[in-house]
Amino acid sequence: MTPTDLQYGSKGANAIDFINTFVTLTKDSVAGNAGELIKLRPWQEQLLTETLALDKDGLFATRTALIGLARKQGKSALMTGMGLWFLFNGDDGGEVYSCAAEKEQARITFGDARKIIEREPELAGMCNIYRDVIEVPSSGSIWRVLSAEAYSKEGLNASAVIFDEVHALPNRELWDVMQLSMASRKQPMMLATTTCGVKTDSTGQDSTAYQLYQYGQKVARGEIVDDSFYMAWWEAPLDADHKLESTWIAANPGYGDLNSKADFESMVKRTPESEFRTKRCNQWVSSQNTWLPAGVWDSLQADVGVDDFADVVLGVDGSFNGDTTAIVAVTVPKSKDEKPHVWLVQAWEKQPNDPDDWRVDTLEVEQAIIEFAQKHPNTKEIAFDPFRWQRTMQALMDLGLPVVEFPSTSARRMVGACAKVYDSVTEATLTHDGDPLLARHIDNCKLKIDNLGPRIVKESRASSRRIDAAVAFVIAYDRATSKLETMALPEFFF
């Protein structure tokens, strides 16, 4: 954390007293039980004291405060407390805003604030609470939730902005709009918190969070003079071993207090290195990394006899040339305790000696699916990545087969599906048949991390390291473990 000049004093003591008096935990955690008062730690008190330092005129010296912390450091509770303090102790007619890339994320701090107010009669008696707005009639101040649709935010007059998870912003638009919205205020504050993420966004440019981090470093080194910008950042050295406790301590001021050593020891075994470094060591990473921890997939191989009448979902990821067309099956679990079983049904892959004009036989793919469905009459879904396979999908639907679309180009769908597979693999809640082609394609997957979230991709468009069977597996697994409507195949089909 970068020391700040406190020669003109600070309003930190006032904020600390308010938070310790009124702000309660909203859920059970290592720090305490829901409903208990927060007890700020010394490092948090120092953070607030420096953030709320005053200038010679008795106004906030800082207009933008960037706070970089790894996960599980009590960040949300602290920012909720600060938002409430700005609401009740700020200037009359104040406008406090909770901002994030997604409105659901922005609502977390705001929702916690509502719960705290409703539990505290003194605060509740001063407020009117609505779905996305808290109003203090006596001062004319409000707290409102906003998200990244920045085009609709013109005309605001923000006095305080609580900006959560800046690393998830798709671009600078919302950030810049909210900063401009504070122009007419005497002592506004942009209070932004984030963990690290990727250095570049989806356009290949430095991400908003990384740009701000770089700016803060230059201010701290004296390369830029900007007394209105304050950055407090906890991070482990870039060359630190992410598996060592000394690395965890360096990046986590609440280590062993607001979070537990046992949690770190568990998560470092189950989490991709890149994710662990960004979320637990607060380190910047590149956009592509390996997907599954080494050796974990192989450990899940099991000789499982799948009954022909078991409920099954197929995932199909197809290509015409170059890449692989793969069909992967996953059993539908009947209870939370039952492990889905995964196996490769069939794959068509160009071989080294095949001619350059090699093409997959689409009729052969269709026949393989038909034969599978005849053998497994309880095939609940055939989930296709639809690109270039619309004719085949229609032909199968004309036969009464339960074909659905699952576009692997949809980042939001793949982020959730990949996360589900990752959790199941690392928690050993699935089995597979050990097929070497599927294992190879899984090994070829790289993890792309951007503002939308982590998902599997090829190492490059031109790469010959194929991942199509892995994509088919992710599609099938996501659908097999989702709530599916029972769909029996028409009797005439058989």
C-alpha positions as CSV (number, residue, x, y, z in Angstrom):
1,M,0.0,0.0,0.0
2,T,1.4,3.4,-1.0
3,P,1.6,5.8,2.0
4,T,-0.3,9.1,1.6
5,D,0.5,12.5,3.1
6,L,-1.8,13.1,6.1
7,Q,-0.5,16.5,7.1
8,Y,-4.0,18.0,6.7
9,G,-5.8,15.2,8.5
10,S,-8.3,12.6,7.3
11,K,-12.0,11.7,7.7
12,G,-10.9,8.1,8.1
13,A,-11.6,8.0,11.8
14,N,-15.2,9.1,11.2
15,A,-15.7,6.4,8.6
16,I,-14.1,3.8,10.8
17,D,-16.4,4.7,13.7
18,F,-19.5,4.6,11.5
19,I,-18.6,1.2,10.0
20,N,-17.7,-0.4,13.3
21,T,-21.0,1.0,14.8
22,F,-23.5,0.2,12.1
23,V,-22.2,-2.2,9.5
24,T,-22.9,-5.9,10.0
25,L,-21.9,-9.0,8.1
26,T,-24.6,-10.1,5.7
27,K,-23.6,-13.8,5.5
28,D,-21.7,-16.3,7.6
29,S,-18.0,-16.3,6.9
30,V,-14.6,-16.9,8.5
31,A,-14.8,-13.3,9.7
32,G,-18.0,-14.0,11.7
33,N,-21.7,-14.8,11.5
34,A,-24.4,-12.9,9.6
35,G,-25.8,-10.0,11.7
36,E,-22.6,-9.5,13.7
37,L,-20.9,-6.1,13.6
38,I,-17.9,-5.7,11.4
39,K,-14.6,-5.2,13.2
40,L,-12.2,-3.4,10.9
41,R,-8.7,-4.7,11.0
42,P,-5.7,-2.4,11.4
43,W,-4.8,-2.6,7.7
44,Q,-8.3,-1.7,6.7
45,E,-8.3,1.3,9.1
46,Q,-5.1,2.4,7.5
47,L,-6.6,2.0,4.1
48,L,-9.6,4.2,5.0
49,T,-7.5,6.8,6.7
50,E,-5.3,7.2,3.6
51,T,-8.2,7.0,1.2
52,L,-10.1,9.8,3.0
53,A,-7.1,12.1,3.5
54,L,-7.8,15.8,3.3
55,D,-6.1,18.6,1.4
56,K,-5.3,22.1,2.7
57,D,-8.9,23.3,2.1
58,G,-10.4,20.4,4.2
59,L,-11.7,18.6,1.1
60,F,-10.8,15.1,0.0
61,A,-7.3,15.0,-1.5
62,T,-8.2,11.9,-3.5
63,R,-10.8,11.9,-6.3
64,T,-9.9,8.4,-7.6
65,A,-8.9,5.5,-5.2
66,L,-8.0,2.2,-6.8
67,I,-7.8,-0.7,-4.4
68,G,-6.3,-4.0,-5.6
69,L,-7.0,-7.0,-3.4
70,A,-7.1,-10.7,-3.9
71,R,-10.5,-12.5,-3.3
72,K,-11.8,-13.1,0.2
73,Q,-10.3,-10.1,1.9
74,G,-13.6,-8.6,3.1
75,K,-13.6,-6.2,0.1
76,S,-17.4,-6.3,-0.4
77,A,-18.2,-5.6,3.2
78,L,-15.7,-2.8,3.4
79,M,-17.1,-1.1,0.2
80,T,-20.6,-1.6,1.5
81,G,-19.7,0.3,4.6
82,M,-18.0,3.0,2.6
83,G,-21.1,3.4,0.4
84,L,-23.3,3.8,3.5
85,W,-20.9,6.3,5.0
86,F,-21.0,8.4,1.9
87,L,-24.8,8.2,1.8
88,F,-25.4,9.2,5.4
89,N,-22.3,11.5,6.0
90,G,-21.7,13.0,2.6
91,D,-22.8,16.3,1.2
92,D,-26.5,17.1,1.0
93,G,-28.0,16.1,-2.3
94,G,-25.4,13.4,-2.7
95,E,-25.6,10.8,-5.4
96,V,-23.9,7.5,-4.6
97,Y,-23.6,4.9,-7.3
98,S,-22.8,1.2,-7.3
99,C,-21.2,0.3,-10.6
100,A,-19.9,-2.8,-12.2
101,A,-19.6,-4.5,-15.6
102,E,-22.8,-6.4,-14.9
103,K,-25.8,-5.0,-13.0
104,E,-26.0,-8.2,-10.9
105,Q,-22.4,-7.6,-9.7
106,A,-23.3,-3.9,-8.9
107,R,-26.3,-5.1,-6.9
108,I,-24.1,-7.1,-4.5
109,T,-22.8,-4.1,-2.6
110,F,-26.1,-2.4,-2.9
111,G,-28.1,-5.5,-1.8
112,D,-25.8,-5.8,1.3
113,A,-26.4,-2.2,2.1
114,R,-30.2,-2.8,2.1
115,K,-29.9,-5.7,4.5
116,I,-27.7,-3.7,6.8
117,I,-30.2,-0.8,6.8
118,E,-33.1,-3.0,7.4
119,R,-31.4,-4.6,10.5
120,E,-30.5,-1.3,12.0
121,P,-33.6,0.7,13.2
122,E,-31.7,4.0,13.4
123,L,-30.6,3.8,9.8
124,A,-33.9,2.3,8.5
125,G,-35.9,5.2,10.1
126,M,-33.9,7.7,7.9
127,C,-34.4,5.9,4.5
128,N,-36.9,5.0,1.8
129,I,-35.8,1.8,0.2
130,Y,-36.7,0.8,-3.4
131,R,-35.5,-1.9,-5.7
132,D,-32.5,-0.1,-7.1
133,V,-32.5,3.1,-5.0
134,I,-32.0,4.0,-1.3
135,E,-33.2,7.5,-0.5
136,V,-32.4,9.7,2.5
137,P,-35.2,12.4,2.4
138,S,-33.7,14.6,5.1
139,S,-30.5,15.2,3.0
140,G,-31.9,14.5,-0.5
141,S,-29.1,11.9,-1.0
142,I,-29.6,8.7,-2.9
143,W,-27.7,5.5,-3.6
144,R,-28.4,3.9,-7.0
145,V,-27.3,0.8,-8.9
146,L,-25.7,1.1,-12.4
147,S,-24.1,-1.2,-14.9
148,A,-22.0,-1.1,-18.0
149,E,-24.6,0.3,-20.5
150,A,-22.7,3.6,-20.2
151,Y,-24.7,5.3,-23.0
152,S,-27.6,5.7,-20.6
153,K,-25.6,7.3,-17.8
154,E,-25.1,10.8,-19.2
155,G,-26.4,13.6,-17.0
156,L,-25.5,12.1,-13.6
157,N,-24.0,14.2,-10.8
158,A,-22.2,11.6,-8.8
159,S,-20.7,12.5,-5.4
160,A,-19.4,9.0,-4.7
161,V,-19.0,6.0,-7.0
162,I,-18.4,2.5,-5.6
163,F,-16.9,0.7,-8.6
164,D,-16.6,-3.1,-8.1
165,E,-14.4,-5.6,-10.1
166,V,-12.9,-3.1,-12.6
167,H,-11.1,-6.0,-14.3
168,A,-14.4,-7.2,-15.7
169,L,-15.1,-4.0,-17.7
170,P,-15.3,-4.6,-21.4
171,N,-14.0,-1.1,-22.2
172,R,-13.4,2.3,-20.5
173,E,-16.8,3.8,-21.4
174,L,-18.6,3.4,-18.1
175,W,-15.5,4.3,-16.1
176,D,-15.0,7.5,-18.1
177,V,-18.6,8.5,-18.0
178,M,-18.7,8.1,-14.2
179,Q,-15.5,10.1,-13.7
180,L,-17.0,12.9,-15.8
181,S,-20.2,12.8,-13.8
182,M,-18.3,14.0,-10.7
183,A,-17.0,17.2,-12.4
184,S,-19.4,19.7,-10.6
185,R,-18.9,18.2,-7.1
186,K,-16.6,19.9,-4.5
187,Q,-15.1,16.6,-3.1
188,P,-16.3,13.6,-5.1
189,M,-14.8,10.2,-4.7
190,M,-14.4,7.3,-7.2
191,L,-13.7,4.3,-5.0
192,A,-12.8,1.3,-7.2
193,T,-11.9,-2.2,-6.1
194,T,-10.7,-5.1,-8.2
195,T,-8.6,-8.2,-8.3
196,C,-6.1,-8.7,-11.1
197,G,-7.2,-10.2,-14.4
198,V,-5.7,-10.3,-17.9
199,K,-3.5,-7.5,-19.1
200,T,-5.3,-7.2,-22.4
201,D,-9.0,-7.0,-23.3
202,S,-10.8,-8.7,-26.2
203,T,-9.5,-6.1,-28.6
204,G,-5.9,-6.8,-27.7
205,Q,-5.5,-3.4,-25.9
206,D,-4.5,-3.0,-22.3
207,S,-7.6,-3.6,-20.1
208,T,-9.1,-0.7,-18.2
209,A,-8.0,-2.2,-14.9
210,Y,-4.5,-2.8,-16.1
211,Q,-4.3,0.8,-17.5
212,L,-5.3,2.1,-14.1
213,Y,-2.8,-0.1,-12.3
214,Q,0.0,1.1,-14.6
215,Y,-1.0,4.7,-14.0
216,G,-1.0,4.1,-10.2
217,Q,2.5,2.6,-10.4
218,K,3.8,5.7,-12.3
219,V,2.2,8.0,-9.7
220,A,3.8,6.0,-6.9
221,R,7.2,6.2,-8.6
222,G,6.9,9.9,-9.1
223,E,6.8,9.6,-12.9
224,I,3.4,11.3,-12.9
225,V,2.3,14.0,-10.4
226,D,-1.3,13.4,-9.6
227,D,-2.2,14.0,-6.0
228,S,-5.9,13.2,-6.7
229,F,-5.1,9.5,-7.6
230,Y,-4.5,7.0,-4.8
231,M,-3.7,3.4,-5.2
232,A,-3.5,0.7,-2.6
233,W,-2.4,-2.6,-4.1
234,W,-1.4,-5.9,-2.5
235,E,0.2,-8.4,-4.9
236,A,2.7,-11.2,-4.9
237,P,6.0,-10.8,-6.9
238,L,5.5,-12.0,-10.5
239,D,8.2,-14.6,-10.1
240,A,6.8,-16.0,-6.9
241,D,5.8,-19.7,-6.7
242,H,2.0,-19.6,-6.5
243,K,2.0,-22.8,-4.4
244,L,4.0,-21.3,-1.5
245,E,2.4,-19.8,1.7
246,S,4.8,-16.9,1.5
247,T,3.2,-15.9,-1.8
248,W,-0.3,-16.1,-0.4
249,I,0.7,-13.9,2.6
250,A,2.2,-11.3,0.3
251,A,-1.0,-10.8,-1.6
252,N,-3.5,-11.3,1.2
253,P,-3.5,-8.9,4.1
254,G,-6.4,-10.9,5.6
255,Y,-4.6,-14.3,5.3
256,G,-5.4,-16.5,8.2
257,D,-7.9,-14.1,9.5
258,L,-10.5,-13.2,6.9
259,N,-9.7,-16.4,5.0
260,S,-8.1,-19.7,6.0
261,K,-4.9,-21.5,5.2
262,A,-6.9,-24.7,4.5
263,D,-8.9,-22.9,1.8
264,F,-5.8,-21.9,0.0
265,E,-4.3,-25.3,0.3
266,S,-7.5,-26.8,-1.2
267,M,-7.9,-24.3,-4.0
268,V,-4.3,-24.3,-5.2
269,K,-4.8,-28.0,-6.1
270,R,-8.1,-27.5,-7.9
271,T,-7.7,-24.2,-9.7
272,P,-5.8,-23.5,-13.0
273,E,-2.6,-21.7,-12.2
274,S,-3.6,-18.6,-14.1
275,E,-6.9,-18.3,-12.2
276,F,-5.2,-18.9,-8.9
277,R,-2.6,-16.2,-9.6
278,T,-5.2,-13.6,-10.6
279,K,-7.8,-14.3,-7.9
280,R,-5.6,-15.4,-4.9
281,C,-2.2,-13.9,-5.6
282,N,-3.5,-10.8,-7.3
283,Q,-1.1,-11.1,-10.3
284,W,-1.7,-10.1,-13.9
285,V,-1.6,-12.9,-16.4
286,S,-1.7,-13.3,-20.2
287,S,-5.0,-14.2,-21.9
288,Q,-4.3,-17.9,-22.7
289,N,-3.2,-20.7,-20.3
290,T,-3.6,-24.4,-19.9
291,W,-7.1,-25.5,-18.8
292,L,-7.1,-28.5,-16.5
293,P,-4.4,-29.3,-13.9
294,A,-1.9,-31.9,-15.1
295,G,-2.9,-35.5,-14.5
296,V,-6.4,-34.9,-13.2
297,W,-8.3,-36.0,-16.3
298,D,-6.4,-39.3,-16.4
299,S,-7.2,-40.1,-12.8
300,L,-11.0,-40.1,-13.6
301,Q,-10.9,-43.0,-16.1
302,A,-13.3,-45.8,-15.0
303,D,-14.7,-49.0,-16.6
304,V,-18.4,-48.2,-16.4
305,G,-20.9,-50.3,-18.2
306,V,-23.6,-47.9,-19.5
307,D,-27.0,-49.5,-19.8
308,D,-28.5,-49.1,-23.3
309,F,-31.6,-47.6,-21.6
310,A,-29.7,-45.0,-19.6
311,D,-30.6,-41.4,-20.1
312,V,-27.9,-39.9,-22.3
313,V,-27.1,-36.6,-24.0
314,L,-24.9,-36.2,-27.1
315,G,-22.6,-33.3,-27.9
316,V,-21.6,-32.8,-31.5
317,D,-18.9,-30.4,-32.7
318,G,-18.4,-30.7,-36.4
319,S,-16.1,-29.5,-39.2
320,F,-15.9,-30.1,-42.9
321,N,-12.1,-30.1,-43.3
322,G,-9.0,-29.5,-41.2
323,D,-10.4,-29.8,-37.8
324,T,-12.2,-32.8,-36.2
325,T,-15.8,-33.8,-36.1
326,A,-16.6,-35.5,-32.8
327,I,-19.6,-37.0,-31.0
328,V,-19.4,-37.3,-27.2
329,A,-21.9,-38.9,-25.0
330,V,-22.6,-38.2,-21.3
331,T,-25.1,-40.0,-19.0
332,V,-27.7,-37.9,-17.3
333,P,-27.3,-38.3,-13.5
334,K,-30.5,-39.2,-11.6
335,S,-29.3,-37.7,-8.4
336,K,-26.6,-35.3,-7.1
337,D,-24.6,-38.3,-5.9
338,E,-24.5,-40.1,-9.2
339,K,-21.5,-39.4,-11.4
340,P,-22.1,-38.7,-15.1
341,H,-20.0,-40.9,-17.4
342,V,-18.4,-39.5,-20.5
343,W,-17.3,-41.4,-23.6
344,L,-16.3,-40.7,-27.2
345,V,-18.9,-42.2,-29.5
346,Q,-17.0,-41.5,-32.8
347,A,-14.6,-39.0,-34.3
348,W,-13.6,-38.1,-37.8
349,E,-10.1,-36.5,-38.0
350,K,-7.9,-35.7,-41.0
351,Q,-4.8,-37.9,-40.9
352,P,-1.3,-36.9,-42.1
353,N,-1.6,-39.0,-45.3
354,D,-5.1,-37.8,-46.2
355,P,-5.3,-35.6,-49.3
356,D,-5.5,-31.8,-48.9
357,D,-9.1,-31.8,-50.1
358,W,-10.2,-34.3,-47.4
359,R,-13.7,-33.7,-46.1
360,V,-15.7,-35.4,-43.4
361,D,-18.6,-37.5,-44.7
362,T,-21.7,-35.7,-43.2
363,L,-24.0,-38.6,-44.1
364,E,-21.7,-40.9,-42.2
365,V,-21.9,-38.6,-39.2
366,E,-25.7,-38.5,-39.4
367,Q,-25.8,-42.3,-39.6
368,A,-23.6,-42.7,-36.5
369,I,-26.0,-40.4,-34.6
370,I,-29.1,-42.3,-35.8
371,E,-27.5,-45.7,-34.9
372,F,-26.6,-44.4,-31.4
373,A,-30.1,-43.1,-30.8
374,Q,-31.6,-46.5,-31.9
375,K,-29.3,-48.3,-29.5
376,H,-30.0,-45.7,-26.7
377,P,-33.7,-44.9,-27.0
378,N,-33.5,-42.6,-23.9
379,T,-31.2,-40.2,-25.7
380,K,-32.6,-36.9,-24.3
381,E,-30.8,-34.4,-26.4
382,I,-28.4,-34.1,-29.3
383,A,-26.7,-30.8,-28.7
384,F,-25.0,-29.4,-31.9
385,D,-22.6,-26.7,-32.4
386,P,-24.6,-25.5,-35.4
387,F,-22.0,-23.8,-37.6
388,R,-22.3,-25.3,-41.1
389,W,-24.4,-28.2,-39.8
390,Q,-27.9,-26.8,-40.2
391,R,-28.8,-29.3,-42.9
392,T,-27.8,-32.3,-40.8
393,M,-29.6,-30.9,-37.8
394,Q,-32.8,-30.5,-39.8
395,A,-32.5,-34.0,-41.3
396,L,-32.2,-35.5,-37.8
397,M,-35.1,-33.4,-36.5
398,D,-37.2,-34.6,-39.4
399,L,-36.7,-38.1,-38.1
400,G,-38.0,-37.0,-34.7
401,L,-34.6,-36.8,-33.0
402,P,-34.3,-34.3,-30.1
403,V,-31.8,-31.9,-31.7
404,V,-30.9,-28.6,-30.0
405,E,-28.4,-25.8,-30.8
406,F,-25.4,-25.0,-28.5
407,P,-23.2,-22.5,-30.3
408,S,-19.6,-22.8,-29.0
409,T,-19.1,-19.3,-30.3
410,S,-21.3,-18.0,-27.6
411,A,-18.7,-16.9,-25.0
412,R,-21.3,-16.5,-22.2
413,R,-22.6,-20.1,-22.7
414,M,-19.2,-21.6,-22.9
415,V,-17.9,-19.7,-19.8
416,G,-20.6,-21.3,-17.7
417,A,-20.2,-24.7,-19.3
418,C,-16.4,-24.8,-19.0
419,A,-16.7,-23.7,-15.4
420,K,-19.1,-26.6,-14.7
421,V,-16.8,-29.1,-16.4
422,Y,-13.7,-27.8,-14.6
423,D,-15.4,-28.1,-11.2
424,S,-16.6,-31.6,-11.9
425,V,-13.1,-32.7,-13.1
426,T,-11.2,-31.2,-10.2
427,E,-13.8,-32.5,-7.7
428,A,-13.8,-35.9,-9.3
429,T,-17.6,-36.0,-9.8
430,L,-17.5,-37.6,-13.2
431,T,-15.9,-40.6,-14.9
432,H,-14.8,-41.3,-18.5
433,D,-13.7,-44.2,-20.7
434,G,-10.1,-43.1,-21.2
435,D,-10.4,-42.5,-24.9
436,P,-7.0,-41.2,-26.1
437,L,-8.4,-38.8,-28.8
438,L,-10.7,-37.1,-26.3
439,A,-7.8,-36.9,-23.8
440,R,-5.5,-35.4,-26.5
441,H,-8.1,-32.8,-27.4
442,I,-8.6,-31.8,-23.7
443,D,-4.8,-31.5,-23.3
444,N,-4.8,-29.2,-26.4
445,C,-7.2,-26.7,-24.8
446,K,-6.0,-23.3,-23.8
447,L,-7.9,-21.2,-21.3
448,K,-8.8,-17.8,-22.6
449,I,-9.6,-15.2,-19.9
450,D,-11.2,-11.9,-20.7
451,N,-13.9,-9.7,-19.3
452,L,-16.5,-12.3,-20.2
453,G,-14.7,-15.0,-18.2
454,P,-12.6,-18.1,-18.7
455,R,-13.3,-20.6,-21.5
456,I,-11.5,-23.1,-23.7
457,V,-10.0,-22.1,-27.1
458,K,-7.4,-23.4,-29.5
459,E,-3.9,-22.0,-29.0
460,S,-4.3,-20.2,-32.3
461,R,-6.6,-20.3,-35.4
462,A,-3.9,-21.9,-37.5
463,S,-2.9,-24.5,-34.9
464,S,-3.2,-28.1,-35.9
465,R,-3.7,-29.0,-32.2
466,R,-7.4,-29.8,-32.3
467,I,-9.9,-29.4,-29.5
468,D,-13.2,-30.3,-31.2
469,A,-13.8,-33.5,-29.1
470,A,-13.2,-31.4,-25.9
471,V,-15.8,-28.9,-27.1
472,A,-18.3,-31.6,-27.8
473,F,-17.7,-33.0,-24.3
474,V,-18.3,-29.6,-22.7
475,I,-21.5,-29.1,-24.7
476,A,-22.8,-32.6,-23.8
477,Y,-21.8,-32.4,-20.1
478,D,-23.4,-29.0,-19.7
479,R,-26.7,-30.2,-21.1
480,A,-26.6,-33.6,-19.3
481,T,-26.2,-31.9,-15.9
482,S,-28.8,-29.2,-16.6
483,K,-32.5,-29.7,-15.9
484,L,-33.8,-31.3,-19.1
485,E,-37.4,-31.8,-20.1
486,T,-38.2,-35.5,-20.6
487,M,-38.4,-36.1,-24.3
488,A,-39.1,-39.6,-25.5
489,L,-38.3,-40.4,-29.1
490,P,-41.3,-41.2,-31.4
491,E,-42.1,-44.9,-31.7
492,F,-42.2,-44.8,-35.5
493,F,-38.5,-43.9,-35.5
494,F,-37.7,-47.4,-34.2
